[in-house]
């Protein structure tokens, strides 16, 4: 971002690792390389090939119930819920 007067520029880098459990943090991370030659410069983004990745997913219990995968009146609903969530985690880990 250039200053209003055009006398300086600002870049606000983030972290190269996931810092919170939100979907945006599961996307490709980059580092910035500032190249300077004389009075010219450029900031080039370089994608990281290895980062601490994680997968992000949503589970709707209402949808699971509509699909017949979860019966909220079942006395063992907590056990079934644990199984469903474990399946979701296994799917995300295998991505």
N, C-alpha and C positions, 0 to 999 in steps of 0.2 A: 504494500500500500504506500502510495506517495503522500508526503505531507501537503497540506494546503498551499504552502509557499513553494513546494517543489524542491526544497533544499536538502531533504533527506527522505529515506524510505524505511519502512518498518516491515519486518516479517515476524509472525508470531507462530513459532513452531510448536508442535505438540510432542507427545511422547512416542518413541519408536516401539513401545510395548503397550499392550492393553492395560489401561488403568482403571476401567470400570466395566461392569457387566451390562453393556448396552450394545445393540446391534451394530452401530457405527464402528465400534472397536474391533469387530470381527473382519473388517475389510482390510485390503492391502495397505501396508505401512510403507512410508517413504522417508528418506533422509534428504536434506537439501545440501547441495554443493555450491558454494559461492565461488564463482570464477571472476577474477579481476585482472584486467590488462590495461595499464595506463589509467585513463579516467572512465573506461567502460567496464561494466560488470553485468553478470547475469546469475540468477539463482536457478540451478537445474535440479529437478526432482529425480531421485534415483530409487526405484522400488527395492525394498529389502527382500532378499531371497529366503531368509530364515528369521522368523520372529516367534515369540511365544503366542501361538494362535489359540483361539477358542471358537467354539461354535455357539450360535445363539438360536434359541427356538422358543416358541410359545405353545402352551397347552391350554385348551379351553375345556374345562370339565363339563360344561353344558353341551359342547359339541360331542364329547366322548359319550355322554348319556344319550344324546340323540342318535348316535351311531350304534347304540346298543352295547357299547363296550363298558359301560359303568352304570350300575343301578344304585341310586342313592338310598334306596330302602333296604338293600341287602345288608344283613347284619355284619358281613365281612367286607364292607365297602372300603375300609381303610387298607386291608390287605390287597384288594384288587387295585386300588389307587396306587399303592406302592409299586405293584407290578407294572401298571401302565407307565408310571413315571420312569421306572428303571428301563423300560423298553425305549422310551423317548430319549433318555440319556445315552443308551447304547447306540441308537441311530445317529445321534449327533456326534458321538465320539468316533464312529466309523467313517464320517465324512472326510 
